[in-house]
Amino acid sequence: MNTIKTTCPYCGVGCGIEATVEDRSAHRVSIKGDSNHPANFGKLCSKGATLGDTVSLENRLLYPSIHGQRVNWDSALNHVAERFNAIIAQHGPEAVAFYVSGQLLTEDYYVANKLMKGFIGTANIDTNSRLCMSSAVVGYKRAFGADTVPCNYEDLELAELILLVGSNAAWCHPIAFQRIRKAKENNPNLKIVVIDPRATASCDIADLHLPVKPGMDGLLFNGILTYLQQNSRIDRTYVDTHTDGFELALSEAMTTAGSIEQVAAGCGLTTEAVSTLFDWFASTEKTVTVYSQGINQSSSGSDKCNAIINCHLATGRIGKPGMGPFSFTGQPNAMGGREVGGLANTLAAHMDLENPEHVDRVGRFWGSANIADKQGLKAVAMFDAIAAGQIKAVWIMATNPVVSMPDADKVKRALQHCELVVVSDCIANTDTSQLAHVLLPATGWSEKDGTVTNLERRISRQRPLFPASGEAKHDWWIISQVGQRMGFKDAFNYQSSADVFREHAALSAFENDAEHQQRDFNLSAFAELDGPSYNALQPVQWPVTNQQTAGTARMFADGQYFTANRKARFIPIIPRPPVNAPDTDYPFTLNTGRLRDQWHTMTRTSLAAKLNAHRPEPFVEIHPADAERLGLAARSLAQVQSLWGSMLARVELNSGQQMGSLFVPMHWTAQLSSHGRMGALVNPVVDPQSGQPESKQTPVKIKAW
Ligand code: SF4
């Protein structure tokens, strides 16, 4: 039997796995946590532990097809390349798009981004990570001059106060949450505060739960900044030496927040609870603020991120053990996608599309004179452009937007009328693949070979356990082949994922020095990595440079940031409520989120019987008093409806749910439950800075069905 070290393909915690292949032809493998991996030290949650149940050939896409007819790879690749070239020739490069995924490995992501931005010449490539953490990217870039996560998991263990804001880490990042739980057991002085409209499983270890009014977190953090000033808890030395813009940010905070009573009233909280939070924050040096989708998925998500970061900068609590603003990303490789520039508004290796020097540098590195130099369309705008007929060809990789996008029925109609829809995926039958003209089979977890980056900047290898199933190919290979057939032969002549990774690392190091204004993302230590060393790559946190080959555990320890003057920036924040408020027709606020035992649209987790036992069908959580008022019995069926669409769900009574709010999980597809797609309900409102949809706050009504 052969034991292989690899990485879990689900959440951003990025746990290491030891997989022992018991029967290669029967795809039988036993799974355990890798006791040497620094993300999890041998532990796995329910999803990771049942990965062995998900590697069968059930519902696998195994052969290429065009219009439902099986074809060979040559025909499929030629067809995609010719159709893309023809549409570009007739309508220009802005008429094509890629919609990719945080499920892709970094190597896949790198090649997709290079083809679209570097050679097709448009930045119309966006990713489902737009729905997950693009507001966090804006927050970090505005404050630090770069998309740099300052903290690591050890900081959670060293902290004396942890705020979990808009984060149900117990379910969404279970092993990171277990580390927090363990830290609390070891250190009774560690206080945990959960700031979330719902009482979630994360409240099990909370000393204080603040059921904040949906969307009002920015006001709460402006209140903290105000309190710090009024109680002389600002670190003036740090602020004066290492930051810019404090006075203006403070002035906005004080103007908008007012007194503790006013903050409490605005946030729908008790004065006592707010006062306790402010006091704990002011008096606890070692504070980590963890924030996740409850902050990011908002029309003011970027501002909320900066309201949090402002409080850490004001107290100098960043870059030091046990402190910092810590964004928890959802997906296994959302971070890798950020590194290669997988978002429509970023360039490769953490460079910027709006910076002519960066565009010139990447163009020279790639040997292309046709590189995109302005932002492309972000996810919601991209599907709007498809619906409007402006984008005529889209290639969707490893994601299911017909389920997960807001206003998902519109997304479905857009694809139904699009001239060319290409879908590459490891899954055969999804709500999105049903609308594809061309289907390209990709390798899945257990076959893929490459790297991912977890939410603490740690790069780990995902290694193959089995050969590719059927005729499936790695995504980087499929994209490279199309790139070559579109006429970019030399630029996409990769022989292995190691070739791609080496180039990615070399680009990160290219002109990355004090002379050219140093960038945060740097893998210079890997710029000449050979195949065996790539195969043996150990988990490591970037930057990994020739000077620092063991990686970098914590950023900004020296108080130097990636702005032009090396100072961090305070961002003045004027809190805004959600764009669409409940009214008499749609009186509830709909919140959406993950379940403990499912992943995304359940294409893999639904294959594990143990995971399905947790929650077998779509449900809607409602406060018992609201249910009684509306005559909704527990376990009855209800229709939930918004201005954009509707779904059917089983009624679950939950007194942890705020009155006037509903919660539905995000996972069910039309394949699994014909009327259970929550994406159909969600308003397509986005944050103007990040383009991230407001997936947590849609006005809805509910009635018995
Ligand atoms: Fe996988 Fe996340 Fe669970 Fe770790 S915590 S085993 S990465 S799903």
Residues whose N, C-alpha, C, O or C-beta is under 5 A from the ligand:
A	BS01	SF4	C8 Y10 C11 V13 G14 C15 L44 C45 K47 G48 H173 P174 I175
